[in-house]
């Protein structure tokens, strides 16, 4: 990746925006979603910037760019139409180790701002690393259509009852399964529909009943040509809920990008000891883990006594061609 994705804690943002035009206004409006600790440096302000400064009591340095005003800052944005000034801003900010963004000059930026879908506290950020803004906009439109405006309420609900669930449901995997079932089911539907009180009552009722431990499983995936675009919806879902992933040495590693980020990964040498490899996967599944096993092409599953005798759930998927 050309850029490392990260979310900054707004409590520690101290920003300086240099410029007072329309571009500066857009940057200030975006910053205001997280902080009012913003200083604007510009001899002239357009009406929008004037209003934002007044409404949010921002600091205004009423002069053109001058060095020496970046002490105690964490972020600097150069939004002037003078490339020489922007270069000077970048040089000073970089010398102080600050995050710096120079509008429309990515070669001078130490960070770039992604496209954002705001469902506070849920935030989706999308970037093409500056290479295809139209593609980013197209993807953003697709996500906007499938992400309800009330989606952030699900996150608020989860945070509110996180400690209650943690006290009642033991084990990280079991809690993950509980929340998946809760937010995907009628409780989640009630939250999105604004029936929060009813959702809370349902949650407390579900916590009073016996919560079964997560059922382990092994899902074998024949990757065929190895093209991630050929993964079926069922494979995508299995990958997102996997606790561990095994893959033989010929499998296209791009497929692993679709597996849940914190799943344990186990590269395998299929030619060496297939029985040992399967035994490890079986042991994980018997402890309640959901295991994905990627196989290159359409390798038939070798006869394996331990696998055949195990009572864990076993299923096999094949990528499309």
N, C-alpha and C positions, 0 to 999 in steps of 0.2 A: 504493500500500500504506500502510495506517495504521501498521504496524510494520515496521521494517527487520530482516530476519533476519540473525543473526550468531552465530558460535560463539566463545566466549571461551576463551583459552588458560588452562588450569587452573593453570599455574605462577604466574599473576599474580592469582589470586583471593584476596582477603583479606576474608572475609565476617563480618558481624555479624548474628545472628538475635536479635530482641527478642521475647521470649515463651517460655514453657516448657510449653505445652500440646500437644495432639495435632496442631494445624496446624503449630506450630513443629517438631514431630518429623518430619513429612513433608518439610518444607523441608530440615531437617538431613540426613535420609536421602538426599535427592536431591543435595545438595552433596557428601556423602561419596563419591559415585561419582567425583568429580573431585579433591577436596582435603580435607585435614584442617585447613586454616588457617581455622578457624571459631571465633568467639567467641559465646557465648550469654549474653544479658543478661536475667535474670528472677529475681524473689525466690522463686518457687516453680517446681518442675520436676515433671512427671509421670514415672512410672516409665520410660517409653521414652526420654525426653530424658536422664534420669539415666544410663541404661545407655549411651546413645550417647556421652555426655561421658566416662564412665569407660573404655569400650572403646577410644576413639580419642584419649584424652588431649586433649580440647578445653578451651579456656579458658572458665571460668564466672564471670561477674560476678553475684554473688548479691544483686542488688537490682533494683528496678523501673527503668524507663527514666530515665536521667539524661543530659542533654546533655554533650558534651565527651569522648566516647569513640570518636569516628569518625576520629581521625587515622590516616593510613596505611592506611585501608580502601579497597576498590574496590567493595564491594557491601553494601547494607543491606537486610534483610528485616524488616518490621514484621508480627508475627504475634500481636498481642494482640487481646483482645475489646473494647478501649476505643478508640472512634473518635477521641477527642480526643488520646490518646497517639499513635495511628498518624499523625495529622495533624502532630503535633510532630516525630515521627521523619522524616516526609517533608520537612518544611520544613528541618530541620537537614541531612539528607543532600543535598538539592537545592542548598542554599547552598554545599556543598563540592564539587559537581559529581560526586557519586557515583551509581552505579546504585542505584535504590531500587524495591523491590516491596512494596506494601501489600496484604496478603491481602484479597480480596473487595472492594477499593476501587480499581478500575482507573483511575479519574480521578486517583488520587494516584501511580500507577506510572509510572516512566520505562522500565520493561521488564516484560514478562510472560513466564511460563514456558510453553513449548509442551508438548503431549503428546509423549512420547518413546518411540521403539522402539530399544532398546539391543542392538546386536549388535557390541559393542566389538571393533575401533575404528570399525566402521560405526555411525552414529547417524542415525536419521530423526526429524526434528522436525516436528510438525504443529500449525497454529494456525488458528483462525477469527477471529483478532483480537478474541477475547473475545465474539463474537456468537452462536456456536452450538456450545457444548461437546458436545451430543449428537451433532451431525454429525461433530465431530472424533473422538469415540469410535467411531462407526460406521466411519469411514475407517481408523482405527487397527486395528480388528479385521480389516478386509480385508487390510491390509498385513501384519499379523502372520501371517496364514494363508499368504501366499505368500512370506514371507521366512524361510528356514530358520534355525534356532538357530545353525548353524555358519557363517553367512554372513560373520561377521567374520574367519574363517580365510582367506577369499579375499583380504581386504585385507592381512592379515599376510603372506601368501604373496607378494602383489604388491610389498609394501614390501621384503621380504627379497631379492628378485631384481631389483629396479628397476634397480640399477646394472649388473648383468650384461646385462640386456636393452638398456639404453641404449647400452652399449659395442658390442653386436652389431647392433642394429637402428637404422639411421640414419634420421633424419627423424621429426618429431613425428607426422605422419599415419600413417606406417608402424608406429610403435610403438603408436599407438592401435589400429590394425587388428590387430596381433599380440596385444595384451592382450585385445581383444574375442574373437578366435578362441580364445585360450588359456583364458580363464575361462568361456566358453560351452561349450567342448568337453569331451573326456574328462579333461583335466587338472583343470578345475574340478569335474567330477563326483567325481573321486578325492579332492580336497581336502574337499569337503562330506561324503564318506563316511568320512573319517578316514585315507585311504591317502595320507598326505602324502609319504612317502618315494618311493612310486611316481610321484606327481605331479612331484616334483623331478627324477627320472630322465627322465621324459617331456619336461620343460622343457629340460633340457640337451641331449637328443637333438634337439629341434626347433631349438635355437639353432645346432647344428652344421651343419644343412642350409641350403641357399640359401633365403633368405627373399625372395619376390618383392615388388616394390613394390606399393603399393596401386593398384588399378584405379579410374580415375576414371569418373564417370557423371553423367548429367543425368536427373533425375526430374521430369517435368512433372505438376503436380497441378491438375486442374480443381476449383476450390473450390465450385462450384455456388452454394448459398445463403449460403455463408460461415460456416455453423454449425460450430464446432469439434467438437461432439458427433457430427457425421456423418463424421469422419475415420475411415478404415478402419485396421485393425491394420498393414497394409503401409505406409500413409502415416505412421503413428506411428513405425514402425521407421526409415523413411527419414529422418524429421525428427531422430531421436535420433542418427543417424550422419552427419548433414550437415556438411560443412566450409564451405559457402557457401549462401546463400539469396537468390534473386531474387524479387521480387514486384511486380506492377503496382499502380498507384496506387489501384485500386478494391478491392483485396483487404482483407478484414477483418483488421486487425492483431492481433486476438486469436489468430489462427492461428500467429503468430510465437512465441508463448509455448511452443509445443510443439517448437520447433527447439532443437537443442543450444545452450546459452547462449553459447559462445565461437565459434559459426559467424559468418563474415563476412556482413554484410547489405547488399544492393544494391537499394534502391527503384528502380523503373523507370517511365518514362512510355511505355506501350505504343504510344500513338498516334504517337510521334515517329519513332523509328528502330529498328524491330524487328530489323533485321539486325545493327546494332551491339550491341544488348543480347544477342542470342544469341551473337555472336562472343566477347564477354567470358566468358560462361558456358562456351562450348566451350573456350576457352583454359585456364580453371581446371580443367575436367575432364581435358583432355589432360595437365595437370601432376599428375594423380593425385587431384584433389579430387572429393568426392562433392557434387554440386550439386542443390539443390531449386529448382524454378521454379514458384511459385504463380501461377495465372492465374484471374482473376475469372470466376465463373459457369462457362460451358462455351465459352470462346473457342476456336475451332478454331486449331490451330497454323498460322500463315501459312507458305507455301512459302519455304524458306530454303536456298539452295544449300550454304552452309558446313555447316549442320546435317545436311543429307542426305548430304553427302560424308564427314563425319566418321565414323571407325570406333569412336568411344567408345560405351559402353553407353548406350542411351536407352530410357526406359520412361515410360509414362503411366498415372497413377491418377486416378480420379474419386471425389470425396467422395460418400457416400451421401446420399439425399434425405430 
